[in-house]
Amino acid sequence: MIFHPGVLALTAGSALVLAMACYCAILALKIIVHWDISKSTASQLMLERQTYLVSTIMKYVMGFEIMSVLLFIYTADDIHKLFVGAMCATGSLNANPIGWNVLFMDIVIVFLCAMWLAINYVDERAEDYPLVRLKYKYLAGLTPVIALETYWQLYYFLGLKANVITSCCSSLFSDEGVTVASTMASIPVDTSIIFFYGTGAVEIALLGMLLLSRTGACPRLRYISGVWSLIFFIVSIVSIIAFVSIYYYETPVHHCPFDILQKQYMFIGYPLYGSLFGGVLFGLGAAVVQPFRKIDSIRDAIVTAQRKWTKISIVFIIVFIIIATWPVVFSNFRAYY
């Protein structure tokens, strides 16, 4: 099991990422303690150079963490054939239930990494680096989370046994159980459609108003948009399980959110989830940097970044909604309301 290419890539990549994150955390603590932009000493100059090193390393670290979510799901889906009773990633994750912890932790880390990248992006565009201590305190706190995710991931892969009989999506995402997954699957199609398109319309409207507003206007609206991005993410995941999936599978009882990643469905799950994450993360990033607009040295950089990220978020969300809507409109399948 451990010699599967995806498992090896994730294990080696996570170990390397953790090592780099720990190294950066050590430098971050040093920068937090000794940073003083008003000085022109050799030690301060060295710290400034180290900030470039840390930022560069962390960009790669967080880039890998963001990509590892899709790689982990792909690997879990690819190894399902090794387990009796598994038909997709659901079966692989059920073969060692801590796999669900890894998946949820990966998603949390993606959001945390995206917020750090947003803060780092605007901070690097100011000569006085006003957010240095903040972003490196954030980094020091993020490193233990990455360490926990790395441990859980290794524990998951080492705990997989080929002789285990596992359950798959037909039992987990049925509409007759009492689990969270079965509850999402049992939501009526018409109800989930209303919530999905309603929250999507509000999200696009909020982003559109922010894009059309004058510079510095609507700060509260920016925060509302950030919170609503998270709400839209949750509603979208539930909607994929409740109704989007059944239109792609063309059967009213198949609610698995992972099978759409497979070849027989043209790997449509990857652009579906990718556009969802892209839209939510860019929208959230624009909200995260809003509190720092009061800092003169980065105000212009934040305004520019927010407008760019808002545009990108709108594009991603529209693409996501189109992909989710396509089978509803053009498929021969019709759900019973």
C-alpha positions, 0 to 999 in steps of 0.5 A, spaced: 500 500 500 505 504 501 508 503 495 503 506 491 505 512 487 500 517 490 501 514 497 509 515 496 508 522 493 504 524 499 508 521 504 514 524 501 511 531 500 508 532 506 515 530 510 519 535 506 513 540 507 513 539 514 521 540 515 520 546 511 515 549 515 519 547 521 525 551 519 521 557 517 517 557 524 524 557 527 526 563 523 519 566 524 520 566 531 527 569 530 524 575 526 518 576 531 523 577 537 528 581 533 525 585 528 525 593 528 524 596 521 527 603 524 534 600 525 539 599 519 544 594 523 547 588 520 542 583 524 536 587 521 538 587 514 539 579 515 532 579 518 530 582 512 533 577 507 530 572 511 523 574 510 524 573 503 527 566 504 521 564 509 516 567 504 519 564 498 519 557 502 512 558 504 509 559 498 511 552 495 509 549 502 502 552 501 502 551 494 503 543 495 498 543 501 493 546 496 494 541 491 495 535 496 487 536 497 486 533 490 492 529 490 489 525 496 482 525 494 485 522 487 490 517 491 484 515 495 480 514 489 485 510 485 486 505 491 479 503 492 480 497 488 485 494 493 479 493 498 473 489 498 467 493 498 470 499 495 468 502 489 471 509 490 474 514 495 469 513 500 471 506 501 478 507 501 477 512 507 472 508 510 477 502 510 481 506 516 476 512 518 482 517 520 482 518 513 476 522 513 480 526 519 486 527 514 481 530 508 477 535 513 484 537 516 487 538 508 481 542 507 482 547 513 489 547 512 487 550 505 483 555 507 488 557 513 494 557 507 490 561 503 489 567 508 496 567 510 498 567 502 493 573 502 496 577 508 503 575 505 502 578 498 499 585 501 505 585 506 510 584 501 508 590 497 510 595 502 517 598 504 516 597 511 513 590 512 507 592 517 504 585 517 511 582 519 510 580 526 502 578 525 504 573 519 509 570 522 505 569 528 500 566 524 506 561 521 508 559 527 501 557 529 500 554 522 506 549 523 503 545 528 497 544 524 501 541 518 505 537 523 498 534 525 495 533 518 502 529 516 502 525 522 494 523 521 496 522 513 501 517 515 497 513 520 492 513 515 496 510 509 500 505 514 493 503 517 490 500 511 490 493 510 488 489 503 484 484 507 479 489 510 472 489 508 469 496 507 463 500 506 462 504 500 458 510 498 452 506 497 451 505 505 454 512 507 451 517 502 444 513 502 438 517 504 436 512 509 441 513 515 442 517 521 449 520 519 451 527 517 452 524 510 446 521 509 442 527 512 445 531 506 443 526 501 436 526 504 435 533 503 429 534 498 432 536 491 427 542 490 430 544 497 437 544 495 436 547 489 433 553 492 438 554 497 444 552 492 442 558 487 439 562 492 446 563 496 450 563 489 446 569 487 447 572 493 455 571 493 455 574 486 451 580 488 455 581 494 462 581 490 459 585 484 457 590 489 464 590 492 467 591 485 462 596 483 463 600 489 468 606 490 475 605 493 474 604 501 467 604 500 463 598 504 468 595 509 462 591 512 460 589 506 467 586 505 466 582 511 459 580 510 462 577 503 467 573 506 463 570 511 458 568 505 463 565 501 464 560 507 456 559 507 456 558 500 462 553 500 458 549 505 452 549 501 455 548 495 458 541 498 451 539 501 448 541 494 453 536 490 451 531 495 444 532 495 442 534 487 448 535 483 451 528 483 444 525 482 444 528 475 451 526 473 450 519 475 442 519 472 440 515 478 436 518 484 439 514 489 447 515 488 449 521 492 457 520 492 461 526 491 467 522 489 465 518 483 464 524 479 472 524 479 472 518 475 474 517 468 467 514 466 464 521 468 470 525 464 473 527 471 468 533 471 469 533 479 476 536 478 474 542 475 467 542 479 471 542 486 477 546 483 472 552 481 469 552 487 475 552 491 478 558 487 471 562 487 471 561 495 478 562 497 479 568 492 473 571 495 475 570 502 482 572 501 479 579 499 475 579 506 481 577 510 486 583 508 480 588 509 482 590 516 489 592 514 486 598 509 487 603 515 495 602 514 497 607 509 503 604 506 499 598 504 492 601 503 493 602 495 496 595 494 490 592 498 485 596 494 488 593 488 489 586 490 481 586 492 479 588 486 483 583 482 481 577 487 474 579 487 474 579 479 477 572 479 472 569 485 466 571 480 469 568 474 470 561 478 464 561 482 460 562 475 464 557 472 462 552 478 455 554 477 455 552 470 458 546 471 453 544 477 447 546 472 449 543 466 447 536 467 440 539 470 439 542 464 441 538 459 441 531 462 435 526 460 434 525 468 429 528 472 429 528 479 422 527 483 420 533 487 
